[in-house]
Amino acid sequence: MHPWRKIQTPEIPLITSMGSCVFKEQLFIQGGLVSKQRSLVSSSQLLSYNPSSNEWRTYKIQDLPEKGGHSMAEHEDKLYILGGVRGSTVGFYEIDLSEEKARVIDSTFDGSNLIFFSFGLIGHELLLWGGLEHNLSRISDKFMSYNLIDEKWENIIPSSNNNPELRSHHGTCFDDTGFWIYGGLNNRNNKIQDFWRFEYSTRKWIKINQNQEEGKRPGKRFFSTLSYGKNGNLYLFGGHDGYKFYNDLWEFNVGEEKWNLIAEIPIQTQEDIPLPRRSHTTVCINGEIVVFGGKIGNILTNTGCIRRVFDSSLFQREKKFKNENFSKDFLRLAEEQIGCDLFIPIKGNQKIGIHTPLLINRIFPQFASMDKNNAIQYLKQLYDGLKINKKTDRVIDLLNDKQNYDVILIINNGQKKLYLHKCVLIARSNLFRNIFSWNNQKKIEMKDPIGLSEDSWDILLDFIYSGNLPLQINSIIKKELEKSIGIFQFFSDTLQQFILEN
């Protein structure tokens, strides 16, 4: 078992209720409530902490907002800040770290008065849910997304019938495809201990089973923190139940749907770490839990600590190869008008074919006034925006999307179905282009044409939908791919090179 170790916090103020997120494997903190002349005031500072070097950095950025109780997320080297209380600044903010500037994106959005809510990034959209409307002292029923491409807010309407009770002060975290909530306070100020996940592709809430007996799972609490690890598990730390402050660290094994208590330290002296706290920040970076700030009783703190919870090298998500022709593959779809699933009238009584999975949530002008050449050129501009980066890429967000698919691929001897997209498969593989050239059905169900294992298909589809490949593969998958090396000439030189080098 790895022990907790202290974070060095020289000249870092006592702070609570700050906005935080992970960016470039560092903890970024903005704003927060600090003590001044025996009262709490909001701060505008921006700090980062690097766990690998145990060093802090302070940023000097123009027009930083004064915030407390707000939330923060990162997208493509920019930080997004929403909500907060006690500050002289309101609105929805963007911080550009490269230009060292902050700007108000929207000063009128009425969600800017929220505190202690869920806020994070999925693909190219920022989602918010729940929280407290501090000017009205009531729980918010807002569930919205902000499209970073179209710069527009939209309401989210869940497709599920069984949905969680509205709340604030809950533990929350985001992964690549949805977000999680644990505990919190409801409208009657009652403590909650239920556990939910929102699946963004299906717009469904899923209640997580907690069948373990009391003492073997976290109880009712608020102001705890929930973090997502690259191993796919969740980590809950601290909080308050109305009577007691906690310093326990729990791991939720997502695959087994089971809580495990990693650590709970009986406090004997002020030297013991971490001290029980609430209103703190916790993140998981490279397999380590980082805890910082918050309130210990009624006292603000700038103490922090780190504890390793898993070996991050076993779950390395970095990629060695990138297919430089990724966007070009999709430009070919527009240019050659292949794999289209919808045809739209254009000028001169003609039609242009589009690929609706690639244009989900995109706003584009009426094609009716364009001739075919102009329509194709505009379509190419839209497709040229499809990015390789896994975290922000629109195409990878489609993988196993059960709403907009038109291909069901049956693998693993009929044991598993993959929900895919004809236009993506045609763009990225001549193998699938040949298969679909004679099949004009709107939805196709087909058996595995290659005969690969589920793990090998994971690698292949990640490459098809993102252009990326893992740093290494295990020996079983390696042998399987070697046997099928002839098939991969239908994909790309990059994929063949990857298999040969491994």
Backbone torsions as a table, in degrees:
resi	resn	phi	psi	omega
1	MET	NA	135.3	179.2
2	HIS	-85.6	136.3	179.9
3	PRO	-82.4	162.5	170.0
4	TRP	-71.2	147.3	172.2
5	ARG	-134.0	151.2	-173.1
6	LYS	-78.4	147.9	170.6
7	ILE	-92.0	133.6	174.9
8	GLN	-76.4	127.1	-176.6
9	THR	-128.6	55.8	178.4
10	PRO	-67.2	132.6	175.1
11	GLU	61.2	16.0	174.4
12	ILE	-91.2	128.4	-174.9
13	PRO	-69.0	158.1	169.6
14	LEU	-64.9	129.4	-168.1
15	ILE	-152.0	148.2	177.0
16	THR	-146.0	162.7	173.5
17	SER	54.7	46.5	-179.7
18	MET	-95.9	157.6	171.1
19	GLY	-80.3	140.8	-177.6
20	SER	-150.5	156.0	173.9
21	CYS	-163.3	170.0	176.1
22	VAL	-100.6	131.8	178.5
23	PHE	-145.5	124.5	-178.8
24	LYS	52.7	46.7	177.5
25	GLU	57.7	30.9	175.5
26	GLN	-131.7	154.3	174.3
27	LEU	-86.5	122.1	175.2
28	PHE	-107.2	135.2	-179.1
29	ILE	-128.0	131.6	176.5
30	GLN	-128.7	139.1	175.4
31	GLY	65.7	-143.9	-177.2
32	GLY	109.3	166.2	178.3
33	LEU	-95.5	127.8	179.7
34	VAL	-123.4	160.6	-177.8
35	SER	-88.9	132.7	177.2
36	LYS	-147.4	117.7	179.8
37	GLN	51.6	49.5	175.6
38	ARG	65.1	19.7	175.0
39	SER	-137.9	162.2	179.3
40	LEU	-92.0	130.0	176.0
41	VAL	-128.0	155.6	-179.1
42	SER	-84.4	148.1	-178.2
43	SER	-108.5	161.0	176.4
44	SER	-117.0	4.1	-173.3
45	GLN	-64.0	153.5	173.5
46	LEU	-126.9	121.0	-177.7
47	LEU	-126.0	158.0	169.9
48	SER	-136.5	148.4	178.4
49	TYR	-126.4	127.5	179.3
50	ASN	-102.4	107.7	-177.8
51	PRO	-62.3	-32.4	-177.1
52	SER	-68.5	-31.1	179.5
53	SER	-107.3	-7.4	-177.5
54	ASN	56.4	43.1	-177.5
55	GLU	-124.6	146.7	176.0
56	TRP	-105.1	153.3	175.0
57	ARG	-137.0	138.5	175.2
58	THR	-106.9	134.1	-177.3
59	TYR	-104.2	137.7	174.9
60	LYS	-104.4	98.8	-175.6
61	ILE	-124.8	135.5	-178.0
62	GLN	-66.6	142.7	169.0
63	ASP	62.1	33.1	175.6
64	LEU	-67.3	137.0	-178.0
65	PRO	-78.4	149.5	172.0
66	GLU	-85.6	120.6	-173.2
67	LYS	-143.2	155.8	171.4
68	GLY	-157.4	138.9	-177.2
69	GLY	75.7	14.7	-177.1
70	HIS	-94.6	-175.7	178.3
71	SER	-131.4	157.7	-176.9
72	MET	-141.5	144.7	177.2
73	ALA	-141.1	161.4	-177.7
74	GLU	-120.6	142.4	175.8
75	HIS	-152.2	118.1	175.6
76	GLU	48.8	57.6	175.1
77	ASP	68.0	17.1	176.3
78	LYS	-127.1	144.5	178.0
79	LEU	-104.2	138.8	-179.3
80	TYR	-118.7	128.9	-173.5
81	ILE	-122.5	130.3	-178.6
82	LEU	-137.8	144.9	174.5
83	GLY	82.9	-167.5	176.9
84	GLY	116.1	165.5	-175.1
85	VAL	-145.5	160.5	174.8
86	ARG	77.6	-10.9	-178.3
87	GLY	-88.1	165.6	176.2
88	SER	-87.1	-4.4	-177.4
89	THR	-114.2	137.4	177.5
90	VAL	-124.6	171.9	176.0
91	GLY	109.0	179.7	-177.8
92	PHE	-103.8	120.1	-169.8
93	TYR	-112.5	150.5	170.4
94	GLU	-122.7	131.4	176.1
95	ILE	-112.4	118.1	177.3
96	ASP	-94.5	106.1	-176.1
97	LEU	-69.8	-31.9	-179.1
98	SER	-69.4	-36.2	179.7
99	GLU	-96.5	-4.4	179.0
100	GLU	55.1	48.6	-179.7
101	LYS	-138.0	150.6	173.2
102	ALA	-119.7	145.7	178.5
103	ARG	-143.3	152.9	175.4
104	VAL	-83.5	121.9	176.0
105	ILE	-79.7	-43.1	-176.5
106	ASP	-150.1	113.7	-179.1
107	SER	-91.6	-8.0	-175.1
108	THR	-104.4	-14.3	-176.4
109	PHE	-59.5	123.5	-172.9
110	ASP	-76.6	-2.6	173.6
111	GLY	-80.8	-3.2	-177.9
112	SER	-73.9	-7.0	178.0
113	ASN	-97.2	9.9	-179.2
114	LEU	-77.8	149.4	170.6
115	ILE	-136.3	150.2	174.1
116	PHE	55.0	60.9	-176.3
117	PHE	-129.8	172.7	175.1
118	SER	-84.8	133.5	-179.5
119	PHE	-155.7	125.5	-179.9
120	GLY	-173.1	178.9	-172.8
121	LEU	-104.7	133.4	167.7
122	ILE	-131.4	113.0	-176.5
123	GLY	64.1	-117.7	179.7
124	HIS	-108.9	17.2	-177.2
125	GLU	-123.6	140.8	173.7
126	LEU	-98.7	128.1	-177.9
127	LEU	-109.8	142.8	171.4
128	LEU	-130.4	145.7	178.9
129	TRP	-150.2	139.4	171.8
130	GLY	67.4	-152.5	-179.2
131	GLY	97.1	-178.7	-178.4
132	LEU	-113.0	129.5	172.5
133	GLU	-83.7	97.6	-167.3
134	HIS	-66.3	-25.8	179.8
135	ASN	-76.4	-18.7	179.4
136	LEU	-114.2	-6.5	-179.4
137	SER	53.7	47.0	177.3
138	ARG	-140.2	156.7	178.5
139	ILE	-71.3	135.9	-178.6
140	SER	-82.2	145.3	173.3
141	ASP	-104.6	15.3	-178.3
142	LYS	-72.2	135.3	172.2
143	PHE	-141.6	103.6	-169.8
144	MET	-140.3	161.8	173.9
145	SER	-129.7	145.2	176.6
146	TYR	-114.4	117.4	-179.8
147	ASN	-81.3	114.4	-176.3
148	LEU	-72.0	-16.5	177.6
149	ILE	-86.0	-49.5	-178.5
150	ASP	-86.9	-10.7	-179.7
151	GLU	53.7	56.4	-175.6
152	LYS	-145.2	137.3	174.2
153	TRP	-86.0	142.3	174.3
154	GLU	-139.8	147.6	175.0
155	ASN	-74.8	144.6	174.6
156	ILE	-106.3	126.2	177.6
157	ILE	-111.9	110.4	-178.9
158	PRO	-60.1	144.6	176.8
159	SER	-88.4	-8.0	-178.6
160	SER	-85.4	152.6	177.4
161	ASN	-89.2	-33.4	-179.6
162	ASN	-97.5	107.6	-174.6
163	ASN	-123.5	155.9	-177.1
164	PRO	-70.2	155.6	174.0
165	GLU	-65.2	139.4	177.7
166	LEU	-61.4	146.6	-174.1
167	ARG	-161.6	171.3	170.9
168	SER	-140.0	175.9	177.2
169	HIS	58.3	26.1	-177.7
170	HIS	-92.7	159.1	169.8
171	GLY	-76.3	137.8	-176.6
172	THR	-152.8	148.5	174.1
173	CYS	-156.9	159.2	-178.4
174	PHE	-114.6	146.3	167.6
175	ASP	-118.1	-162.5	-174.9
176	ASP	-70.0	-23.3	-170.8
177	THR	-125.8	1.7	-179.4
178	GLY	-179.7	-165.7	177.7
179	PHE	-143.6	163.4	-173.9
180	TRP	-121.9	149.8	173.1
181	ILE	-135.7	143.7	176.4
182	TYR	-137.4	132.2	171.9
183	GLY	63.5	-150.6	179.0
184	GLY	110.9	-163.9	179.7
185	LEU	-123.0	137.9	178.0
186	ASN	-94.6	-171.7	-175.5
187	ASN	-64.6	-23.1	178.7
188	ARG	-94.4	10.3	179.6
189	ASN	66.4	22.2	176.1
190	ASN	-84.3	145.6	177.2
191	LYS	-76.3	144.9	-177.0
192	ILE	-122.5	149.8	175.6
193	GLN	-131.1	13.2	178.9
194	ASP	-77.8	168.1	-167.9
195	PHE	-139.6	126.0	-174.8
196	TRP	-136.6	157.4	171.0
197	ARG	-131.2	137.6	174.1
198	PHE	-104.4	121.8	179.4
199	GLU	-95.2	112.1	-169.2
200	TYR	-69.4	-37.3	-175.8
201	SER	-64.6	-33.3	-179.2
202	THR	-102.0	-8.0	-176.9
203	ARG	59.6	36.1	-177.5
204	LYS	-114.1	139.6	167.9
205	TRP	-86.8	137.9	178.4
206	ILE	-125.8	121.9	178.0
207	LYS	-81.6	130.0	-177.5
208	ILE	-88.1	129.5	178.8
209	ASN	-67.3	134.2	174.0
210	GLN	-129.1	73.4	-173.8
211	ASN	-85.8	-1.7	-179.8
212	GLN	-72.1	149.8	-178.4
213	GLU	-71.2	162.0	178.6
214	GLU	-55.9	140.1	-177.9
215	GLY	94.6	-19.2	177.7
216	LYS	-109.1	13.3	174.9
217	ARG	-155.6	157.9	178.8
218	PRO	-63.1	147.1	178.3
219	GLY	-94.7	-161.7	177.5
220	LYS	-65.2	133.2	177.7
221	ARG	-166.4	160.1	174.6
222	PHE	-134.7	167.0	-176.4
223	PHE	59.5	22.4	170.1
224	SER	-84.9	171.4	178.1
225	THR	-122.6	143.2	179.2
226	LEU	-121.9	130.8	-176.5
227	SER	-127.5	148.0	178.9
228	TYR	-104.4	129.5	178.6
229	GLY	-102.3	156.0	179.9
230	LYS	-67.4	-11.9	174.0
231	ASN	-80.0	-1.2	178.4
232	GLY	89.5	-1.5	179.9
233	ASN	-99.1	167.6	-178.3
234	LEU	-114.8	152.5	-177.5
235	TYR	-131.9	124.4	-179.8
236	LEU	-112.1	131.6	-179.3
237	PHE	-132.1	137.2	166.4
238	GLY	64.4	-156.4	-178.7
239	GLY	111.0	-168.3	-172.7
240	HIS	-145.4	142.3	178.8
241	ASP	-112.0	13.3	-177.0
242	GLY	98.1	-19.3	179.5
243	TYR	-127.2	-36.5	-170.9
244	LYS	-129.1	141.4	170.5
245	PHE	-91.9	145.8	-175.9
246	TYR	-117.0	151.7	170.1
247	ASN	-131.2	25.1	-179.2
248	ASP	-82.6	149.2	178.8
249	LEU	-120.7	120.0	-178.9
250	TRP	-114.1	145.6	172.0
251	GLU	-113.5	130.8	173.7
252	PHE	-104.3	113.3	177.4
253	ASN	-78.4	108.9	-173.3
254	VAL	-64.5	-40.4	-178.7
255	GLY	-64.8	-39.7	-178.1
256	GLU	-93.3	-8.7	-174.2
257	GLU	49.9	56.6	-174.5
258	LYS	-141.7	134.9	174.9
259	TRP	-86.9	142.4	173.5
260	ASN	-132.0	128.9	176.9
261	LEU	-79.3	114.7	179.8
262	ILE	-83.7	-45.1	-174.8
263	ALA	-158.5	139.3	168.6
264	GLU	-145.0	117.8	-173.7
265	ILE	-99.8	119.4	172.9
266	PRO	-70.4	121.3	-173.6
267	ILE	-79.0	121.0	177.2
268	GLN	-107.2	-40.9	-179.0
269	THR	-137.9	170.8	177.9
270	GLN	-69.1	-9.7	179.2
271	GLU	-83.2	-17.0	179.6
272	ASP	-67.8	142.1	-179.4
273	ILE	-132.9	149.7	-11.3
274	PRO	-82.5	148.5	175.6
275	LEU	-70.8	147.4	177.5
276	PRO	-58.2	141.3	-174.4
277	ARG	-159.7	169.0	172.1
278	ARG	-141.2	172.2	177.3
279	SER	56.8	30.2	-180.0
280	HIS	-98.5	-174.4	171.3
281	THR	-123.3	143.2	176.7
282	THR	-139.0	134.1	175.7
283	VAL	-136.8	162.6	174.9
284	CYS	-114.4	118.6	-177.9
285	ILE	-128.1	119.3	177.3
286	ASN	51.0	43.9	176.0
287	GLY	82.0	6.4	180.0
288	GLU	-118.8	137.9	174.1
289	ILE	-87.8	126.2	179.0
290	VAL	-113.3	120.5	179.2
291	VAL	-114.4	134.0	-178.7
292	PHE	-149.3	143.6	169.6
293	GLY	68.5	-162.1	178.1
294	GLY	103.3	-160.2	179.4
295	LYS	-120.8	129.9	172.3
296	ILE	-106.1	101.8	-166.8
297	GLY	68.6	-126.3	176.1
298	ASN	-103.3	13.0	-175.4
299	ILE	-105.5	129.1	175.9
300	LEU	-70.3	152.1	-179.7
301	THR	-137.5	154.0	170.2
302	ASN	-118.8	19.6	178.7
303	THR	-79.9	154.4	178.7
304	GLY	-155.2	164.1	179.7
305	CYS	-155.5	165.2	-177.4
306	ILE	-131.5	146.0	174.1
307	ARG	-146.9	131.1	177.0
308	ARG	-76.6	132.5	-179.6
309	VAL	-117.9	-17.7	173.8
310	PHE	-160.7	162.8	179.3
311	ASP	-82.8	105.4	-174.4
312	SER	-66.7	-22.2	-179.0
313	SER	-65.6	-23.7	179.1
314	LEU	-76.6	-15.0	-176.9
315	PHE	-124.9	31.7	-176.5
316	GLN	-64.3	124.2	-178.5
317	ARG	-99.6	-1.4	-178.9
318	GLU	-67.1	154.6	-177.5
319	LYS	-116.5	144.8	-179.3
320	LYS	-89.5	-40.6	-176.5
321	PHE	-108.7	149.3	169.8
322	LYS	-133.6	131.4	179.3
323	ASN	-80.5	107.6	-175.1
324	GLU	-67.9	-16.4	-179.6
325	ASN	-93.0	15.0	-174.7
326	PHE	-54.7	-55.6	-179.5
327	SER	-65.9	-35.8	-178.9
328	LYS	-62.3	-33.7	178.4
329	ASP	-60.1	-36.0	-178.8
330	PHE	-82.4	-27.6	174.7
331	LEU	-63.1	-32.7	179.3
332	ARG	-64.4	-34.0	177.5
333	LEU	-59.3	-45.8	-179.1
334	ALA	-68.5	-43.8	-174.5
335	GLU	-66.1	-44.7	-175.4
336	GLU	-93.2	-5.3	178.7
337	GLN	53.9	51.8	178.9
338	ILE	-115.2	151.8	176.9
339	GLY	69.6	19.2	-177.9
340	CYS	-75.0	144.8	178.2
341	ASP	-117.3	-1.6	177.6
342	LEU	-150.1	136.0	-179.1
343	PHE	-117.2	128.4	-174.2
344	ILE	-115.5	135.6	179.2
345	PRO	-63.8	139.2	174.5
346	ILE	-129.3	-176.3	-176.1
347	LYS	-60.1	145.6	175.8
348	GLY	79.5	26.6	179.3
349	ASN	57.9	29.9	176.3
350	GLN	-106.8	176.8	178.1
351	LYS	-134.2	151.9	174.4
352	ILE	-121.0	137.5	179.3
353	GLY	-89.9	136.4	177.4
354	ILE	-124.7	172.3	-176.6
355	HIS	-122.6	93.9	-169.3
356	THR	-58.8	-34.1	178.4
357	PRO	-60.8	-27.5	-179.1
358	LEU	-82.8	-8.8	-175.1
359	LEU	-119.8	18.8	179.2
360	ILE	-60.8	130.2	178.3
361	ASN	66.1	12.3	177.8
362	ARG	-94.6	139.8	176.1
363	ILE	-99.3	122.7	178.4
364	PHE	-137.0	152.8	-173.7
365	PRO	-69.1	166.5	176.8
366	GLN	-65.8	128.3	179.2
367	PHE	-78.0	-10.1	-173.0
368	ALA	-58.9	-30.5	-177.6
369	SER	-87.6	-1.6	-176.2
370	MET	-101.9	146.2	169.3
371	ASP	-81.1	174.9	-172.0
372	LYS	-63.5	-40.4	-178.5
373	ASN	-63.1	-46.9	179.4
374	ASN	-65.6	-38.3	179.7
375	ALA	-64.0	-42.8	179.1
376	ILE	-66.7	-40.0	179.2
377	GLN	-63.6	-38.9	179.1
378	TYR	-69.9	-39.6	177.4
379	LEU	-60.8	-38.7	178.1
380	LYS	-64.8	-36.5	177.1
381	GLN	-62.7	-40.1	178.3
382	LEU	-64.5	-43.9	-177.7
383	TYR	-73.2	-25.4	179.9
384	ASP	-68.8	-16.7	178.0
385	GLY	-81.4	-4.1	179.6
386	LEU	-71.7	123.0	-170.5
387	LYS	-103.8	159.3	179.7
388	ILE	-81.9	-35.4	-174.0
389	ASN	-51.5	122.7	-172.2
390	LYS	-62.7	-36.5	-174.3
391	LYS	-70.8	-32.4	-173.0
392	THR	-114.7	0.3	-173.2
393	ASP	-74.7	131.6	179.6
394	ARG	-69.1	-34.0	-175.2
395	VAL	-70.4	-45.1	-179.6
396	ILE	-63.3	-26.7	177.3
397	ASP	-64.9	-21.7	-178.5
398	LEU	-78.5	-19.6	-172.5
399	LEU	-58.2	121.6	-177.6
400	ASN	62.6	26.0	171.8
401	ASP	-71.1	118.1	-174.2
402	LYS	-91.0	12.2	178.1
403	GLN	-106.7	-36.8	-170.6
404	ASN	-116.3	17.4	-178.1
405	TYR	-77.0	158.8	170.1
406	ASP	-136.9	7.5	175.7
407	VAL	-133.6	129.3	169.6
408	ILE	-110.0	115.7	179.5
409	LEU	-102.5	121.8	-177.7
410	ILE	-98.0	119.3	-177.4
411	ILE	-124.7	179.7	174.7
412	ASN	56.6	48.3	178.7
413	ASN	54.5	42.0	176.6
414	GLY	80.7	5.8	-176.3
415	GLN	-84.4	-19.2	-176.7
416	LYS	-140.1	143.7	176.1
417	LYS	-112.6	135.2	175.0
418	LEU	-111.0	134.6	-176.9
419	TYR	-102.8	110.7	-168.8
420	LEU	-125.1	-174.2	-171.9
421	HIS	-134.0	121.0	-175.0
422	LYS	-56.2	-42.5	-176.1
423	CYS	-64.8	-36.3	179.0
424	VAL	-69.3	-45.4	-178.8
425	LEU	-63.5	-40.4	178.7
426	ILE	-66.2	-42.3	-178.8
427	ALA	-63.2	-36.5	-169.2
428	ARG	-100.3	-9.5	-175.0
429	SER	-149.2	125.0	175.2
430	ASN	-67.4	-26.0	177.0
431	LEU	-59.4	-51.3	-179.9
432	PHE	-72.8	-28.4	177.2
433	ARG	-63.1	-40.8	178.0
434	ASN	-68.8	-39.4	-178.6
435	ILE	-63.8	-42.9	-174.5
436	PHE	-86.7	-7.6	-176.1
437	SER	-63.5	-26.9	-178.5
438	TRP	-104.9	-0.3	-175.2
439	ASN	-116.1	110.9	-176.8
440	ASN	-102.4	12.9	178.3
441	GLN	-62.9	146.0	179.3
442	LYS	-66.6	-39.7	176.1
443	LYS	-128.4	134.0	-174.4
444	ILE	-120.8	133.7	171.8
445	GLU	-114.7	124.1	-173.8
446	MET	-140.9	153.4	176.4
447	LYS	-83.8	158.5	179.3
448	ASP	-52.9	115.0	-178.9
449	PRO	-80.2	-7.8	-175.4
450	ILE	-112.6	-33.4	-179.8
451	GLY	83.7	41.2	-179.0
452	LEU	-96.7	161.6	174.7
453	SER	-74.3	168.8	179.2
454	GLU	-61.9	-40.2	179.6
455	ASP	-64.0	-40.1	179.2
456	SER	-67.8	-37.5	176.7
457	TRP	-64.8	-35.1	176.4
458	ASP	-57.7	-45.5	179.6
459	ILE	-64.8	-45.6	-176.3
460	LEU	-65.2	-43.9	-179.0
461	LEU	-70.8	-33.4	174.9
462	ASP	-61.3	-38.7	178.0
463	PHE	-68.6	-45.0	-178.7
464	ILE	-61.8	-42.6	-173.8
465	TYR	-90.5	-13.0	-178.0
466	SER	-131.7	-18.8	-176.2
467	GLY	82.3	6.4	-175.5
468	ASN	-113.8	155.7	178.3
469	LEU	-135.5	151.8	-177.1
470	PRO	-70.7	163.1	178.7
471	LEU	-64.0	-36.8	-178.5
472	GLN	-153.8	162.5	178.3
473	ILE	-131.2	156.3	-179.0
474	ASN	-78.6	169.1	-171.5
475	SER	-65.8	-34.7	-179.1
476	ILE	-65.7	-47.2	178.7
477	ILE	-65.6	-36.9	179.3
478	LYS	-58.0	-47.1	-179.8
479	LYS	-64.2	-39.4	-179.9
480	GLU	-64.0	-43.2	179.5
481	LEU	-68.4	-34.4	178.4
482	GLU	-62.1	-39.4	179.4
483	LYS	-64.8	-28.9	-175.8
484	SER	-103.0	18.4	-173.1
485	ILE	-57.9	-32.9	179.9
486	GLY	-63.7	-32.9	-179.5
487	ILE	-65.3	-33.0	-170.0
488	PHE	-76.9	-4.0	172.5
489	GLN	-65.9	-17.2	179.3
490	PHE	-84.7	1.2	179.8
491	PHE	-107.8	-80.6	179.5
492	SER	-164.3	162.4	176.1
493	ASP	-62.3	-34.4	-180.0
494	THR	-60.6	-44.0	-179.9
495	LEU	-67.1	-42.4	178.0
496	GLN	-61.8	-42.6	179.3
497	GLN	-61.6	-41.3	179.4
498	PHE	-60.2	-45.8	-178.4
499	ILE	-66.3	-42.6	-179.2
500	LEU	-64.9	-41.2	-178.6
501	GLU	-70.6	-23.4	-179.8
502	ASN	-92.0	NA	NA
